[in-house]
Amino acid sequence: MSADPARAAVHAAVEALCTDTAPDADFVPGSTPIPPSGKVIGAPEKHAMVDAALDGWLTTGRFNSAFEARLAAFVGVRRALTVNSGSSANLVAVSSLFSPLLGAAALRPGDEIITVAAGFPTTVNPILQNGAVPVFVDIQPATYNLDPRHLDAALGPRTRAVVLAHTLGNPFDLAAVTAFCARHNLWLVEDCCDALGARYTLPEHADVWLPRTPTADDPSLWRAGGEVERTRHVGRFGHLATLSFYPAHHITMGEGGAVLIDDPLLARIAESIRDWGRDCWCAPGCDATCGKRFGWQLGDLPAGYDHKYTYSHLGYNLKISDMQAACALAQMDRLEGFIAARRHNFDYLSQRLADCEDALILPRATEGSTPSWFGFPLTLKPEAALDRVEMLRWLDQHRIASRLLFAGNLTRQPYMAGRDYRIAGSLETTDRVMNDTFWIGVWPGLDEAMLDYAADRIRLFLGRDFD
Ligand SMILES: Cc1ncc(COP(=O)(O)O)c(C=O)c1O
């Protein structure tokens, strides 16, 4: 707590006002809502946000630096770059691959990027925003991730990258995807927005491939890994990875996200795109970090043109405020507990619904993975002859909120009409997910009484007894 008496008084008032937002100790079955996701914040986050407000710095400052360092250390990457949403993180990550600083390895409009259609739109939108062509591959039932058996068929002469999310916290098959990317010299972006804390272990028989940034002499995007750990956090397998800190996610700052990067050149590019596209990398409030602010000659600008106003990328301003960073920094203390609670809730629901497999496809962790679950997905089997809308209405009546697997089949969304994309093979499972899948919550604000009630209502709808 602060040594400054005025600040200490403010913090005492904050303390008196704060309790954690969840779980709801007064749960009344059928009356208390059971949300699919939510935040757990309390005194630590509010103290930190008040401190950031009292600093009066407002833009990214000391809390942001501390948060970026702590997040990078947690995942095990060299750099975490905060941005104002997970969608912005994807925009920065994918746009970075188009940077002229990457020379011949840079992506160009018209290049193809392999992805899936069963997911969140802003995983795919940056591909379109940069003029590239998404190539959609079908997914597997139960893991809801890309089916790697279809990868070879998706490859074309202009394939340059793979961009995939770890669906609902369940890692995709990183052994297959990294080997495919290494074989064909493709960039890999991992959307970890729903998967902070998930881990994956490369099987003993699988080659370890580590992403590298190509040079003028060596265009390879991967190197054989040697003695590198086989078990790593997701976000440490591809060239760039992304996170979201919207309140539904594993930790929150209200609105926010991050790009995770190991390579210094990619970090510089991503930072430039986040910060207006400028060439300069001064933190807010600093000048001449490079030591030669008036000593550059870049582009067609006159020699000595102020580096602070020299732009090497088509950029944006996607930075966060220090109040947001303060909230997320306090959340880091709770992250391991949050992940454990999500896993516990997932296992609890799995066990409560284990005997419903004749009617429902229960979710399955990808082999070799330790997911960090975002939700509990269920798919109605055709033999159950049940209607999803009826089931979701039934859950709704009992105040159990559900969500679909985001866009279902993205190619069927209104905004995709007339856009340039390619479908490799069929999207049969993706369509099934669009029609028959939904998910319910496993977030730390739910306790066993709530999960019991949710499982019981699902069982009742299927005509089962409570157990
Ligand atoms: C997989 C995935 N990627 C990206 C996003 C976008 O994150 P944000 O809402 O922070 O923009 C989401 C949102 O939930 C998501 O689920």
Ligand as a Chemical Component Dictionary entry (heavy atoms), coordinates in Angstrom:
data_LIG
# 
_chem_comp.id                   LIG 
_chem_comp.type                 NON-POLYMER 
_chem_comp.pdbx_formal_charge   0 
_chem_comp.three_letter_code    LIG 
# 
loop_
_chem_comp_atom.comp_id 
_chem_comp_atom.atom_id 
_chem_comp_atom.alt_atom_id 
_chem_comp_atom.type_symbol 
_chem_comp_atom.charge 
_chem_comp_atom.model_Cartn_x 
_chem_comp_atom.model_Cartn_y 
_chem_comp_atom.model_Cartn_z 
_chem_comp_atom.pdbx_ordinal 
LIG C1 C1 C 0 -10.446 -17.026 -30.914 1  
LIG C2 C2 C 0 -10.719 -15.554 -30.761 2  
LIG N1 N1 N 0 -9.930  -14.693 -31.409 3  
LIG C3 C3 C 0 -10.110 -13.362 -31.297 4  
LIG C4 C4 C 0 -11.106 -12.843 -30.512 5  
LIG C5 C5 C 0 -11.285 -11.353 -30.419 6  
LIG O1 O1 O 0 -10.960 -10.844 -29.155 7  
LIG P1 P1 P 0 -11.535 -9.392  -28.704 8  
LIG O2 O2 O 0 -12.965 -9.579  -28.355 9  
LIG O3 O3 O 0 -10.696 -9.017  -27.553 10 
LIG O4 O4 O 0 -11.369 -8.497  -29.868 11 
LIG C6 C6 C 0 -11.959 -13.698 -29.822 12 
LIG C7 C7 C 0 -13.030 -13.156 -28.973 13 
LIG O5 O5 O 0 -13.530 -13.773 -28.081 14 
LIG C8 C8 C 0 -11.757 -15.097 -29.963 15 
LIG O6 O6 O 0 -12.565 -15.969 -29.328 16 
# 
loop_
_chem_comp_bond.comp_id 
_chem_comp_bond.atom_id_1 
_chem_comp_bond.atom_id_2 
_chem_comp_bond.value_order 
_chem_comp_bond.pdbx_ordinal 
LIG C1 C2 SING 1  
LIG C2 N1 SING 2  
LIG C2 C8 DOUB 3  
LIG N1 C3 DOUB 4  
LIG C3 C4 SING 5  
LIG C4 C5 SING 6  
LIG C4 C6 DOUB 7  
LIG C5 O1 SING 8  
LIG O1 P1 SING 9  
LIG P1 O2 DOUB 10 
LIG P1 O3 SING 11 
LIG P1 O4 SING 12 
LIG C6 C7 SING 13 
LIG C6 C8 SING 14 
LIG C7 O5 DOUB 15 
LIG C8 O6 SING 16 
# 
